Amino acid sequence: MTAKLKYALIGAGGNAEKKHIHGYLALEDVEAAAICDVDLSKASRMAEKYNVPNVYKDYKEMFAKERPDIVSVVTPNFLHAEITEYALSHGAHVHCEKPLSISSAEARRILEVRNRTGKRVIIGLNNRFTNEAVFLKKWIDQGSLGEIYSAKAGWIRRAGIPGRGTWFTDKARSGGGVMIDLGAHYLDLALYLMGSPKASYVAGSTYQNFVHTTARNRNGYKGIEGGTFNVEDAAIGYVALQGGASLSFDFSWASNIEEDRFYVELLGTKGGASLVNGTLKLFGESSDICLDITPKLKLNPNLQLKNEFRHFVDCIKDERQELIAPADDGLYFAEIVDAFYESAASGAPVSVQNAQSLVLSRS
Ligand SMILES: NC(=O)c1ccc[n+]([C@@H]2O[C@H](COP(=O)([O-])OP(=O)(O)OC[C@H]3O[C@@H](n4cnc5c(N)ncnc54)[C@H](O)[C@@H]3O)[C@@H](O)[C@H]2O)c1
């Protein structure tokens, strides 16, 4: 029997408990060895609850003592690049939460270290792993939509400001507001489904209309009263894609709408698709009649087309397997986000630095 892969979790906050610890504990060929958090009480509480033997306050000490094969990086965004680079250089494969980094310069550094060390990096883009997204990607890749010429993506909330006054609303630690938080999921998903075409330019605006009210906090995310709130609560814009396709987007943590909506809508020459609040519909025509198709992806609750954690471990064990959410896509996304913030600041469209030539492989 081959040895189990040794796993450590860095950052024992909300997402680590909701997602990563369960994902890795469920895998038979992985052994959870340690949890690390600057707040040792958080690491200890989680370690006790999930029966993980070792806790650390300092991730460097954790690497020295544990030498893990895989780590999750689930810290505030500004630490993703620093910890990912350190982990790669110390022999670990990295499952880094979204966004991969808070700038394209950081993402480029991560790719350089990854390419040098030969370790693998996956981004925690769980919206690429839903049954709907996995099926839709296949449907698109087999040509069912024809050429996608237009797309819309968004995630608009009525009252969804996370962690007001915590790192989420402090630009130095988050890298930005709703664009980098929810855009990292649904703008990413639209671009991924379209096949990650190179971007020509981005035009957009940011807004900050809900800084002074607490009526728009997300449930369970009260935050810290009086804490910094210097990021946008709405991000609206347009990406022009090389080849002529257009993508408009609309993200808000808070807005005066009837109900929340998260969506990707794709228009192709042969068909269309909409994924709205988790429901997938496909549109087309046949025998001179317009046709709607509703895939039955929720009939069997045990039907999971892809598991993010299983997929990553399989890719580590077999380097020929292509990652569904490689670090390369984090650089691609960061370049678009950099251009978006520059456009919002200048009030003019900004061309995107497509550094995709740097991307050596989708590993
Ligand atoms: N994929 C998703 O759907 C999803 C959902 C929520 C959050 N996230 C991402 O997960 C990450 C964490 O978000 P969260 O909601 O769990 O935040 P959180 O604030 O609840 O948790 C972050 C944890 O990191 C710890 N930390 C800070 N500095 C550290 C360091 N130097 N070493 C070790 N630990 C450190 C904090 O003490 C805290 O416990 C973010 O990047 C966020 O964007 C992703």
The ligand as an SDF file (V2000), in Angstrom:
LIG
                    3D

 44 48  0  0  0  0  0  0  0  0999 V2000
  -14.3590   29.3990   -2.2800 N   0  0  0  0  0  0  0  0  0  0  0  0
  -15.2820   30.0350   -1.5920 C   0  0  0  0  0  0  0  0  0  0  0  0
  -16.4780   29.8900   -1.8430 O   0  0  0  0  0  0  0  0  0  0  0  0
  -14.8550   30.9420   -0.4820 C   0  0  0  0  0  0  0  0  0  0  0  0
  -15.7720   31.3170    0.5140 C   0  0  0  0  0  0  0  0  0  0  0  0
  -15.3120   32.1410    1.5540 C   0  0  0  0  0  0  0  0  0  0  0  0
  -13.9910   32.5680    1.5690 C   0  0  0  0  0  0  0  0  0  0  0  0
  -13.1320   32.1850    0.5780 N   0  0  0  0  0  0  0  0  0  0  0  0
  -11.7200   32.5960    0.6040 C   0  0  0  0  0  0  0  0  0  0  0  0
  -11.0750   31.9160    1.6900 O   0  0  0  0  0  0  0  0  0  0  0  0
  -10.0950   32.7660    2.2730 C   0  0  0  0  0  0  0  0  0  0  0  0
  -10.3970   32.9050    3.7640 C   0  0  0  0  0  0  0  0  0  0  0  0
  -11.6870   33.4360    3.9320 O   0  0  0  0  0  0  0  0  0  0  0  0
  -12.5120   33.1960    5.2920 P   0  0  0  0  0  0  0  0  0  0  0  0
  -13.8990   33.6270    5.0250 O   0  0  0  0  0  0  0  0  0  0  0  0
  -12.2630   31.8290    5.7710 O   0  0  0  0  0  0  0  0  0  0  0  0
  -11.7830   34.2670    6.2220 O   0  0  0  0  0  0  0  0  0  0  0  0
  -11.5980   34.1890    7.8150 P   0  0  0  0  0  0  0  0  0  0  0  0
  -11.2210   35.5460    8.2470 O   0  0  0  0  0  0  0  0  0  0  0  0
  -12.7990   33.5300    8.4260 O   0  0  0  0  0  0  0  0  0  0  0  0
  -10.3630   33.1810    8.0160 O   0  0  0  0  0  0  0  0  0  0  0  0
   -9.0300   33.5250    7.7310 C   0  0  0  0  0  0  0  0  0  0  0  0
   -8.1530   32.8670    8.7890 C   0  0  0  0  0  0  0  0  0  0  0  0
   -6.7710   33.0810    8.4280 O   0  0  0  0  0  0  0  0  0  0  0  0
   -6.0640   33.2930    9.6550 C   0  0  0  0  0  0  0  0  0  0  0  0
   -4.7710   33.9170    9.3800 N   0  0  0  0  0  0  0  0  0  0  0  0
   -4.4880   35.2270    9.1760 C   0  0  0  0  0  0  0  0  0  0  0  0
   -3.1500   35.3800    8.9790 N   0  0  0  0  0  0  0  0  0  0  0  0
   -2.5910   34.1420    9.0380 C   0  0  0  0  0  0  0  0  0  0  0  0
   -1.2620   33.6620    8.9160 C   0  0  0  0  0  0  0  0  0  0  0  0
   -0.2110   34.4680    8.6820 N   0  0  0  0  0  0  0  0  0  0  0  0
   -1.0380   32.3330    9.0920 N   0  0  0  0  0  0  0  0  0  0  0  0
   -2.0700   31.4710    9.3640 C   0  0  0  0  0  0  0  0  0  0  0  0
   -3.3580   31.8970    9.4830 N   0  0  0  0  0  0  0  0  0  0  0  0
   -3.6160   33.2070    9.3150 C   0  0  0  0  0  0  0  0  0  0  0  0
   -7.0120   34.1470   10.4870 C   0  0  0  0  0  0  0  0  0  0  0  0
   -6.6610   34.1480   11.8470 O   0  0  0  0  0  0  0  0  0  0  0  0
   -8.3410   33.4770   10.1890 C   0  0  0  0  0  0  0  0  0  0  0  0
   -8.6370   32.4530   11.1220 O   0  0  0  0  0  0  0  0  0  0  0  0
  -10.1720   34.0880    1.5070 C   0  0  0  0  0  0  0  0  0  0  0  0
   -9.1700   34.1130    0.5450 O   0  0  0  0  0  0  0  0  0  0  0  0
  -11.5340   34.0770    0.8470 C   0  0  0  0  0  0  0  0  0  0  0  0
  -11.5650   34.7860   -0.3620 O   0  0  0  0  0  0  0  0  0  0  0  0
  -13.5410   31.3830   -0.4320 C   0  0  0  0  0  0  0  0  0  0  0  0
  1  2  1  0
  2  3  2  0
  2  4  1  0
  4  5  1  0
  4 44  2  0
  5  6  2  0
  6  7  1  0
  7  8  2  0
  8  9  1  0
  8 44  1  0
  9 10  1  0
  9 42  1  0
 10 11  1  0
 11 12  1  0
 11 40  1  0
 12 13  1  0
 13 14  1  0
 14 15  2  0
 14 16  1  0
 14 17  1  0
 17 18  1  0
 18 19  2  0
 18 20  1  0
 18 21  1  0
 21 22  1  0
 22 23  1  0
 23 24  1  0
 23 38  1  0
 24 25  1  0
 25 26  1  0
 25 36  1  0
 26 27  1  0
 26 35  1  0
 27 28  2  0
 28 29  1  0
 29 30  1  0
 29 35  2  0
 30 31  1  0
 30 32  2  0
 32 33  1  0
 33 34  2  0
 34 35  1  0
 36 37  1  0
 36 38  1  0
 38 39  1  0
 40 41  1  0
 40 42  1  0
 42 43  1  0
M  CHG  2   8   1  16  -1
M  END
$$$$
